[in-house]
Amino acid sequence: MKRSFNIYYLLLSILVITYYLIPAKGEARHRRLITVSAQTATPTPSLTVSPSPSATGKSIRDNLRERVEEKLDKLTNKPRAFVGKITQISNSSLTLETKSGVKQVKLVKDIVIVQIEDQKSKTIKESDLAVGDFAVAMGYFESKDTLSAKRILTTNKDPLEIRKPVYGVVQSYKDSSFIVKHPAKNDTWTVKTSSKTKTTIKVDGKIEKSDIDSIAVGDRIVAVGKSVKNGVYTIAAELIHVIPGVAHGLNSPALPKATKPASPAGGSPTPKPTANPSE
């Protein structure tokens, strides 16, 4: 009896295990579908949140501000220059008297200073700068009238001084100066000469050297020189060129203008009598 019970219990256990391990046909198909679906399932797309209108507007404003600041920075960092006469030197800075007013020049630590004299240049120190010299300061603006200089060119001559040509007929010569009058404009200039003034003249189509003593009243000359300070219509001549011959068309007397015959009072001119063919 006990042996039969053990056999029965064993068979019942095998049936239970078989039932759970071997699924039915429909259940197996269902399980396979679930497995395949899990393997080929499309990943869930991530959600993207569009920025709000206020956030977009702020971004545009920030971008525009950055572009404006970048543009202003480029304009501010553009190299500039002051040209003028040194009137004061103190605390690594210069005061320049320029045509547009008084300017301040700050000398940076690694500044390069070049002195130009007689067409020769050399590098000098800050202590070699002198009041009265002319300077070209190059660098970047700190303000409208203040420049942070990276390089300075200095000379004892005004770099903005311009040579001016004067043309005219010599009227007189006195105290090493010619009085020259333009034949058409009637402008009168004083041409000062010195031992450094060069004189030339054209002879047979060639330019030859001459001397000031050979220039006479009535000669036409072209004088080139620099304007004399506080001198009205006055130049210090560096070169005088004598133009030989007569200035055709400039010294000729003016021809009288043709005038119409006067009309009789109160009417048009009386016609001349004409011959009558019948007479």
C-alpha positions in Angstrom: 0.0 0.0 0.0 2.8 2.4 0.9 4.6 1.5 -2.3 1.5 2.2 -4.4 1.1 5.5 -2.8 4.7 6.5 -3.6 4.2 5.6 -7.3 1.0 7.6 -7.5 2.7 10.6 -5.9 5.6 10.4 -8.4 3.2 10.3 -11.4 1.3 13.3 -10.1 4.5 15.3 -9.7 5.5 14.5 -13.3 2.2 15.6 -14.6 2.3 18.9 -12.7 5.9 19.6 -13.9 5.0 18.8 -17.5 2.0 21.1 -17.4 4.0 24.1 -16.4 7.1 23.4 -18.6 5.3 22.5 -21.8 2.9 25.4 -22.7 -0.1 24.9 -24.9 0.1 25.7 -28.6 -1.7 29.1 -28.4 0.1 30.1 -25.3 3.5 29.3 -26.9 2.6 31.5 -29.9 1.6 34.3 -27.6 4.9 34.1 -25.7 6.9 34.1 -29.0 5.0 37.3 -30.1 5.8 39.0 -26.9 9.5 38.1 -27.2 9.7 39.3 -30.8 7.9 42.5 -30.0 10.3 43.2 -27.1 13.3 42.6 -29.3 12.1 44.8 -32.3 10.3 47.5 -30.3 10.9 51.1 -31.6 12.6 53.3 -29.0 10.4 56.0 -27.6 11.4 59.3 -29.1 12.7 61.9 -26.8 10.7 65.0 -26.3 12.1 68.4 -27.4 10.9 71.5 -25.7 10.7 74.5 -28.0 12.0 77.7 -26.3 9.4 80.1 -25.3 9.1 83.4 -27.3 10.6 85.4 -24.5 13.7 83.0 -24.4 14.1 83.4 -28.1 13.9 87.2 -28.0 16.5 87.3 -25.2 18.9 85.1 -27.3 18.6 87.4 -30.3 19.2 90.5 -28.1 22.3 88.8 -26.6 23.6 87.9 -30.0 23.1 91.4 -31.3 24.8 92.9 -28.3 27.8 90.7 -28.7 28.1 91.7 -32.4 27.8 95.4 -31.6 30.4 95.1 -28.8 32.7 93.2 -31.2 32.3 96.0 -33.8 33.0 98.7 -31.3 36.0 96.8 -30.0 37.5 96.6 -33.5 36.9 100.4 -34.0 38.5 101.2 -30.7 41.5 99.1 -31.4 42.2 100.6 -34.8 45.7 102.2 -34.8 45.7 106.0 -34.6 48.3 108.7 -34.6 48.9 112.2 -33.2 51.2 114.6 -35.0 52.4 117.7 -33.2 55.1 119.6 -31.3 56.2 118.3 -27.8 55.4 121.0 -25.2 55.7 119.0 -22.1 57.3 115.7 -20.9 56.3 114.2 -17.5 55.6 110.8 -15.9 56.0 108.7 -19.0 53.7 110.9 -21.0 53.9 113.7 -23.6 51.8 116.7 -24.3 51.6 117.5 -28.0 50.4 120.7 -29.6 48.6 119.7 -32.7 46.5 121.4 -35.3 43.3 120.0 -33.7 44.3 121.0 -30.1 46.3 119.8 -27.2 46.7 116.0 -27.0 48.1 113.6 -24.4 50.3 110.7 -25.3 51.0 107.9 -22.8 54.2 105.9 -23.3 53.8 102.2 -22.8 56.5 99.9 -21.3 57.8 98.5 -24.6 57.5 101.6 -26.7 59.8 102.1 -29.7 61.1 105.6 -30.2 62.9 106.5 -33.5 64.7 109.8 -34.1 65.0 111.1 -37.7 67.7 113.6 -38.5 69.2 114.5 -41.9 67.4 111.5 -43.5 69.0 109.1 -41.0 67.2 107.3 -38.2 68.2 105.7 -34.9 66.4 104.3 -31.9 66.5 106.5 -28.8 65.3 106.3 -25.2 62.5 108.1 -23.6 65.0 110.3 -21.8 66.3 111.5 -25.1 63.0 113.2 -26.1 63.1 117.0 -25.9 60.6 119.7 -25.6 60.3 121.6 -28.9 60.8 118.5 -31.1 58.1 117.3 -33.4 56.6 113.9 -32.9 54.4 111.4 -34.6 52.8 109.2 -31.9 51.2 106.0 -33.1 49.0 103.7 -31.0 45.5 103.3 -29.7 42.9 105.7 -28.4 42.1 105.7 -24.7 39.8 108.7 -25.3 39.3 111.4 -28.0 42.4 113.4 -26.8 44.5 110.6 -25.2 46.6 108.1 -27.1 48.4 105.0 -25.7 51.5 105.1 -27.9 53.3 102.0 -29.1 55.7 103.8 -31.4 57.0 107.4 -31.8 58.9 109.1 -34.6 60.6 112.3 -33.6 62.4 115.0 -35.5 63.5 118.6 -35.0 61.6 119.6 -38.2 57.8 119.9 -38.6 56.7 116.9 -40.7 53.6 118.7 -41.8 55.5 121.7 -43.2 54.6 121.8 -46.9 56.7 123.4 -49.6 54.8 125.9 -51.7 55.5 127.0 -55.3 55.3 130.7 -56.2 55.2 132.0 -59.8 55.6 135.5 -61.0 57.6 138.4 -62.5 60.4 139.9 -60.4 59.5 143.5 -59.3 62.5 144.2 -57.1 65.3 142.7 -55.1 66.3 144.0 -51.6 67.8 142.5 -48.4 68.2 139.0 -50.0 64.5 139.0 -50.9 62.6 139.1 -54.3 59.3 140.8 -54.7 57.4 138.7 -57.2 54.1 139.5 -58.7 51.8 137.1 -60.6 51.1 138.7 -64.1 47.5 137.5 -64.2 46.3 137.2 -60.6 48.2 140.2 -59.3 49.2 138.3 -56.2 52.5 139.7 -54.7 54.9 137.4 -52.8 58.1 138.0 -50.9 60.7 135.3 -51.8 63.5 135.2 -49.2 66.8 133.7 -50.3 69.8 132.3 -48.4 73.1 130.7 -49.1 71.3 127.3 -49.3 68.9 128.6 -52.1 69.6 126.8 -55.4 69.1 128.6 -58.7 68.6 127.1 -62.1 67.7 128.2 -65.6 66.7 126.5 -68.9 69.3 127.0 -71.7 68.8 125.3 -75.1 66.3 122.9 -73.6 68.5 121.9 -70.7 68.4 122.8 -67.0 71.6 124.4 -65.9 72.8 125.8 -62.6 72.7 129.6 -62.1 73.1 132.1 -59.3 70.9 134.6 -57.6 72.9 137.6 -58.9 71.9 136.7 -62.5 68.2 137.2 -61.8 67.0 140.7 -62.9 63.9 142.7 -62.6 61.4 141.6 -65.2 62.5 137.9 -65.2 59.9 135.3 -64.7 60.7 132.8 -61.9 59.2 129.9 -60.1 60.3 129.7 -56.4 59.7 126.7 -54.2 60.0 126.9 -50.4 58.3 126.8 -47.1 55.9 129.4 -45.7 57.5 131.7 -43.2 55.7 131.8 -39.9 53.8 135.0 -39.3 54.7 136.1 -42.8 51.9 136.9 -45.1 52.6 135.8 -48.7 56.2 135.0 -47.8 58.3 131.9 -48.4 61.9 130.9 -47.7 63.0 129.7 -51.1 64.9 126.4 -51.4 64.9 126.5 -55.2 64.4 129.3 -57.8 64.1 128.5 -61.4 64.3 131.2 -64.0 62.0 131.0 -67.0 63.6 132.6 -70.1 61.7 134.5 -72.7 58.5 136.5 -72.6 55.2 135.2 -71.1 53.1 135.3 -74.2 49.5 136.3 -73.5 50.3 137.5 -70.0 52.0 140.9 -70.6 50.1 141.8 -73.8 47.9 144.9 -73.5 44.2 144.2 -73.5 42.4 144.8 -76.7 39.5 147.3 -76.7 36.1 145.7 -76.7 33.9 146.2 -79.8 31.0 148.6 -79.1 27.7 148.8 -80.9 26.7 152.2 -82.4 24.6 154.3 -80.1 20.9 154.4 -80.7 19.1 157.8 -81.2 17.1 159.0 -78.3 13.7 157.5 -78.0 14.0 154.8 -80.7 15.9 152.3 -82.7 18.9 153.2 -85.0 18.0 155.2 -88.1 18.4 152.9 -91.2 20.8 154.0 -93.8 19.2 155.2 -97.1 19.4 152.8 -99.9 19.6 153.6 -103.6 16.2 153.5 -105.5 16.7 151.5 -108.7 13.8 153.3 -110.4 15.7 156.6 -110.2 
